[in-house]
Amino acid sequence: MLYFLQRLKMRLIWSWSGLAATWRSEHSFRTWVWANAVSATLALWLPLTTAERALILALGVLVLAAELINTAIEHTVDYISTEQNDLAGRAKDAGSAGVAITAIAAGVAWVVILLGLW
């Protein structure tokens, strides 16, 4: 049990380090954090059901997770080579598309929920 707790502590430290580094270096991540702050505030303020709130909040977290993964892909590709390469560009574009798709999912959820309030 002690080993598990020590490993858990290290995982939390590494995760926090990655989050902090991404916050410092990635404008798009900070933008998504602020967008999620607004989204979460609206979700908690509007007369939504618990399930609707949970959906909005969870999708917001998934957008942040996608942005973190995209950042990891970009840093890895840049570390491997600074030369222009079609595969490297496609990998970066696919990571960016993953962020866009999760953001679209969050937007669709908001539209459906807001139409339900009307």
TAPEWO-V386800 format. One record per residue. SS is DSSP state (H for helix, E for strand, - for the rest). Layout:
ss=SS
ss=SS
//
This chain:
ss=-
ss=H
ss=H
ss=H
ss=H
ss=H
ss=H
ss=H
ss=H
ss=H
ss=H
ss=H
ss=H
ss=H
ss=H
ss=H
ss=H
ss=H
ss=H
ss=H
ss=H
ss=H
ss=H
ss=H
ss=H
ss=-
ss=H
ss=H
ss=H
ss=H
ss=H
ss=H
ss=H
ss=H
ss=H
ss=H
ss=H
ss=H
ss=H
ss=H
ss=H
ss=H
ss=H
ss=H
ss=H
ss=-
ss=-
ss=-
ss=-
ss=H
ss=H
ss=H
ss=H
ss=H
ss=H
ss=H
ss=H
ss=H
ss=H
ss=H
ss=H
ss=H
ss=H
ss=H
ss=H
ss=H
ss=H
ss=H
ss=H
ss=H
ss=H
ss=H
ss=H
ss=H
ss=H
ss=H
ss=H
ss=H
ss=H
ss=H
ss=-
ss=-
ss=-
ss=-
ss=-
ss=H
ss=H
ss=H
ss=H
ss=H
ss=H
ss=H
ss=H
ss=H
ss=H
ss=H
ss=H
ss=H
ss=H
ss=H
ss=H
ss=H
ss=H
ss=H
ss=H
ss=H
ss=H
ss=H
ss=H
ss=H
ss=H
ss=H
ss=H
ss=H
ss=H
ss=H
ss=H
ss=-
//
